[in-house]
Amino acid sequence: MSNPGDTVDYRLSGAEKERYHRDGYLVRPSQFTEVELERLRDGAERAAALAVQRSQAGRTYLLDGKRFVDIDHVTVQFEHQPQSSTVRVIEPVHQFDSQLEKLIDDPRIVDPVADILGETRIALWTNKLNLKRPRTGSGFGWHQDSPYWLHDCNHVDQLPNVFLNFDEATEDNGCLRIVPASHQHGALPGTDDGSQLGGFFTAPDCVDESNQVALCVPAGSLVFFSPHAIHGSMPNSSASPRRAIILTYQPADNPTLKSGEVRNVVRNETTAV
């Protein structure tokens, strides 16, 4: 395994590019060391504690009975139990901890993304921290990311995601699940169930659950996946946490989703496309 300071080519091979475009996702196992992962886990916990603290002065609202808090341009989602103070998602999260912010420019992440986009220069679109606590971490229903972003972006096809597991991902702790090749159909209709959030979940008749893949991968693994790929996860029924960050990129010089600021990636010239 190489460290990010080394002169290493992290670009995708021809076979990897083909696999990504065919299946809508690609896995690179064990890309981060245990020492790095410990720093990232600590950063995730600091970010979660800060989110709880700052939420006291944020704008609280409920969607389908689930609590959200907006802190300036950051949205914090809490677990679904009534009055829960357990953080489920923070988006964007990079400004809450320097260890998480460093990931935005990490060549192990951005060099493959630049290959996927066919761009030399890329920028951040958004990122979010997912925290699935032992026993209480809720699941995520089948969905695509593109319907969330259609009204905020005119290049939604060019928003690849990178999912970095801070912990080992298993079926018991609610690993990421993807439906292969589902990205080939573009943005699909949402669920029409009359709920506030239903439209963001993919209509059941568009999801072939029999084709799903449970991505049980070691800690430090990267999953690259299309914004149109149908994905989701089950609740965490185990005694182990499943913490992860999802970073989403776009061509350079475009503004980020929530703040509207431009955050271009600083890339190592030796690994540029």
C-alpha positions as CSV (number, residue, x, y, z in Angstrom):
1,M,0.0,0.0,0.0
2,S,1.3,3.5,-0.9
3,N,1.0,6.7,1.1
4,P,-0.4,9.9,-0.4
5,G,3.0,11.6,-0.2
6,D,4.6,9.0,-2.5
7,T,4.8,9.5,-6.3
8,V,2.2,7.0,-7.3
9,D,-0.1,6.7,-10.2
10,Y,-3.6,6.2,-8.8
11,R,-5.4,6.6,-12.2
12,L,-7.8,3.9,-13.3
13,S,-6.8,1.1,-15.5
14,G,-8.7,0.5,-18.8
15,A,-10.4,-2.5,-17.2
16,E,-11.5,-0.4,-14.2
17,K,-12.9,2.3,-16.4
18,E,-14.9,-0.2,-18.3
19,R,-16.2,-1.8,-15.1
20,Y,-17.3,1.6,-13.7
21,H,-19.1,2.6,-16.9
22,R,-20.7,-0.9,-17.2
23,D,-21.8,-1.5,-13.6
24,G,-22.0,2.1,-12.3
25,Y,-19.6,1.5,-9.5
26,L,-16.0,0.3,-8.8
27,V,-14.3,-0.9,-5.6
28,R,-10.7,-0.3,-4.6
29,P,-10.1,-2.2,-1.3
30,S,-7.9,-1.1,1.6
31,Q,-6.6,2.1,0.2
32,F,-5.9,3.8,3.6
33,T,-3.7,2.6,6.4
34,E,-4.9,1.8,10.0
35,V,-3.0,4.8,11.3
36,E,-4.8,7.1,8.8
37,L,-8.1,5.5,9.6
38,E,-7.7,6.2,13.3
39,R,-7.2,9.8,12.5
40,L,-10.2,9.9,10.3
41,R,-12.4,8.1,12.9
42,D,-11.2,10.7,15.5
43,G,-12.1,13.4,13.0
44,A,-15.5,12.0,12.5
45,E,-16.2,11.9,16.2
46,R,-15.0,15.5,16.7
47,A,-17.3,16.6,13.8
48,A,-20.3,14.8,15.3
49,A,-19.7,16.4,18.7
50,L,-19.4,19.8,17.1
51,A,-22.6,19.2,15.1
52,V,-24.5,18.5,18.3
53,Q,-23.1,21.5,20.0
54,R,-23.8,23.9,17.1
55,S,-27.3,22.4,16.5
56,Q,-28.5,24.1,19.7
57,A,-28.4,27.4,17.8
58,G,-29.4,26.1,14.4
59,R,-32.8,26.0,12.6
60,T,-34.7,22.8,13.5
61,Y,-37.4,21.3,11.3
62,L,-39.1,18.0,10.8
63,L,-39.6,16.1,7.6
64,D,-41.8,13.0,7.9
65,G,-41.2,13.3,11.6
66,K,-37.4,13.1,11.2
67,R,-35.3,15.9,12.8
68,F,-33.0,18.1,10.7
69,V,-31.1,21.1,11.8
70,D,-29.6,23.8,9.5
71,I,-26.4,25.5,10.7
72,D,-25.7,28.1,8.1
73,H,-25.1,26.0,5.0
74,V,-24.6,22.7,6.9
75,T,-27.5,20.3,7.4
76,V,-27.4,17.8,10.3
77,Q,-29.8,14.8,10.3
78,F,-30.5,13.1,13.6
79,E,-31.5,9.5,14.1
80,H,-35.2,8.8,13.8
81,Q,-36.0,7.9,17.4
82,P,-38.0,10.7,19.1
83,Q,-35.8,13.4,20.7
84,S,-32.6,11.5,19.6
85,S,-29.4,13.5,19.9
86,T,-27.4,11.0,17.8
87,V,-26.1,12.4,14.6
88,R,-26.9,10.4,11.5
89,V,-25.6,12.7,8.6
90,I,-23.7,15.9,8.4
91,E,-23.6,17.7,5.0
92,P,-21.2,19.2,4.1
93,V,-18.8,18.0,6.8
94,H,-15.3,19.1,5.7
95,Q,-15.4,22.4,7.5
96,F,-16.1,20.6,10.8
97,D,-12.7,18.9,11.0
98,S,-9.3,19.4,9.3
99,Q,-8.7,15.6,8.9
100,L,-11.9,15.3,6.9
101,E,-11.1,18.4,4.8
102,K,-7.7,16.9,3.8
103,L,-9.5,14.1,2.0
104,I,-10.9,16.5,-0.6
105,D,-7.5,16.6,-2.3
106,D,-6.2,13.1,-1.6
107,P,-4.8,11.6,-4.9
108,R,-6.2,8.2,-4.0
109,I,-9.6,9.7,-4.3
110,V,-9.3,12.5,-6.9
111,D,-7.1,10.8,-9.5
112,P,-9.6,8.1,-10.2
113,V,-12.5,10.7,-10.2
114,A,-10.6,12.8,-12.7
115,D,-10.4,9.7,-14.9
116,I,-14.1,9.0,-14.5
117,L,-14.9,12.6,-15.5
118,G,-12.2,12.8,-18.3
119,E,-11.1,16.0,-16.8
120,T,-7.7,17.3,-15.6
121,R,-9.2,19.8,-13.2
122,I,-12.0,18.9,-10.9
123,A,-13.9,20.5,-8.0
124,L,-15.9,19.5,-5.0
125,W,-19.7,19.3,-5.3
126,T,-20.6,18.2,-1.8
127,N,-19.6,15.7,0.9
128,K,-21.3,14.1,3.9
129,L,-20.5,12.1,6.9
130,N,-22.6,9.0,7.5
131,L,-22.6,7.7,11.1
132,K,-24.3,4.3,11.7
133,R,-24.0,3.8,15.4
134,P,-24.1,0.2,16.8
135,R,-27.7,-1.1,17.2
136,T,-29.3,2.3,16.5
137,G,-27.9,3.3,13.1
138,S,-30.9,3.5,10.7
139,G,-30.8,2.4,7.1
140,F,-31.2,4.3,3.9
141,G,-33.9,3.3,1.4
142,W,-33.2,2.7,-2.2
143,H,-32.4,5.9,-4.0
144,Q,-30.3,7.7,-6.5
145,D,-28.4,10.9,-5.8
146,S,-29.2,12.6,-9.0
147,P,-32.9,13.5,-8.2
148,Y,-31.7,15.4,-5.1
149,W,-29.5,17.5,-7.3
150,L,-31.4,18.0,-10.5
151,H,-32.8,21.4,-9.5
152,D,-29.4,22.7,-8.3
153,C,-27.1,21.5,-11.1
154,N,-27.2,21.5,-14.9
155,H,-24.4,18.8,-15.1
156,V,-25.9,16.2,-12.9
157,D,-24.4,13.4,-15.0
158,Q,-21.0,14.6,-14.0
159,L,-21.2,14.2,-10.2
160,P,-19.4,10.9,-9.3
161,N,-19.4,9.8,-5.7
162,V,-16.6,8.3,-3.6
163,F,-17.6,6.4,-0.5
164,L,-14.7,5.9,2.0
165,N,-15.3,3.4,4.8
166,F,-13.7,4.3,8.1
167,D,-14.7,0.9,9.5
168,E,-15.1,-2.6,8.1
169,A,-18.4,-2.8,6.3
170,T,-20.5,-5.9,6.8
171,E,-24.1,-6.9,6.2
172,D,-24.7,-6.8,9.9
173,N,-23.5,-3.2,10.4
174,G,-25.4,-1.9,7.3
175,C,-22.9,-1.9,4.4
176,L,-23.5,0.0,1.2
177,R,-25.7,-1.8,-1.3
178,I,-25.8,-1.1,-5.0
179,V,-27.9,-2.3,-7.9
180,P,-25.4,-2.9,-10.8
181,A,-26.1,-1.2,-14.1
182,S,-29.0,0.8,-12.6
183,H,-27.2,4.0,-13.6
184,Q,-27.8,3.3,-17.3
185,H,-31.5,4.5,-16.9
186,G,-30.6,8.0,-15.8
187,A,-32.7,9.7,-13.1
188,L,-35.7,7.6,-12.3
189,P,-39.1,8.5,-10.8
190,G,-39.5,8.8,-7.0
191,T,-41.9,7.1,-4.7
192,D,-45.4,8.6,-4.8
193,D,-46.6,7.9,-1.3
194,G,-47.7,11.3,-0.2
195,S,-44.8,11.8,2.3
196,Q,-42.5,14.8,2.3
197,L,-39.4,12.7,1.5
198,G,-40.9,10.0,-0.6
199,G,-40.0,11.6,-3.9
200,F,-36.3,11.2,-3.2
201,F,-36.6,7.5,-2.9
202,T,-36.6,5.4,-6.1
203,A,-40.0,4.0,-7.1
204,P,-40.2,0.4,-6.1
205,D,-41.0,-0.9,-9.6
206,C,-37.7,0.7,-10.8
207,V,-35.6,-1.3,-8.4
208,D,-34.5,-4.9,-9.1
209,E,-33.6,-5.9,-5.5
210,S,-32.7,-9.4,-6.7
211,N,-29.7,-7.9,-8.5
212,Q,-28.3,-5.9,-5.5
213,V,-24.7,-6.3,-4.4
214,A,-23.8,-5.9,-0.7
215,L,-20.4,-4.2,-0.6
216,C,-18.8,-5.9,2.4
217,V,-15.3,-4.4,2.3
218,P,-12.4,-3.8,4.6
219,A,-11.9,-0.5,6.4
220,G,-10.2,2.0,4.2
221,S,-11.8,0.8,1.0
222,L,-13.1,3.2,-1.6
223,V,-16.3,2.8,-3.6
224,F,-16.7,5.0,-6.7
225,F,-20.2,5.1,-8.0
226,S,-22.4,7.0,-10.4
227,P,-24.9,9.7,-9.3
228,H,-27.6,7.6,-11.1
229,A,-26.7,4.3,-9.4
230,I,-29.5,3.0,-7.2
231,H,-28.1,2.4,-3.7
232,G,-29.1,2.1,-0.1
233,S,-28.3,0.2,3.1
234,M,-29.9,-1.7,6.0
235,P,-29.8,-0.6,9.6
236,N,-26.9,-1.4,11.8
237,S,-27.9,-4.4,13.8
238,S,-24.4,-5.1,15.1
239,A,-22.2,-4.0,18.0
240,S,-19.8,-2.3,15.6
241,P,-20.0,1.2,14.1
242,R,-20.2,1.8,10.4
243,R,-18.8,5.3,9.8
244,A,-18.1,6.6,6.3
245,I,-17.7,9.8,4.3
246,I,-19.1,10.3,0.8
247,L,-17.3,12.9,-1.4
248,T,-18.9,14.1,-4.6
249,Y,-17.0,15.8,-7.4
250,Q,-17.6,17.8,-10.6
251,P,-15.7,19.6,-13.3
252,A,-13.6,22.5,-12.0
253,D,-14.8,26.1,-11.4
254,N,-18.4,25.1,-10.6
255,P,-19.9,26.1,-7.2
256,T,-20.5,23.6,-4.4
257,L,-24.0,22.5,-3.6
258,K,-24.8,24.3,-0.3
259,S,-22.4,27.2,0.2
260,G,-22.1,28.2,-3.5
261,E,-18.4,28.6,-3.0
262,V,-16.0,27.1,-5.6
263,R,-13.6,24.5,-4.1
264,N,-11.3,23.4,-6.8
265,V,-9.2,20.3,-6.0
266,V,-5.4,20.8,-5.6
267,R,-3.9,17.9,-7.5
268,N,-0.3,16.5,-7.6
269,E,1.1,17.3,-11.0
270,T,2.8,13.9,-11.2
271,T,-0.5,12.1,-11.1
272,A,-2.5,14.5,-13.3
273,V,-4.5,13.0,-16.2
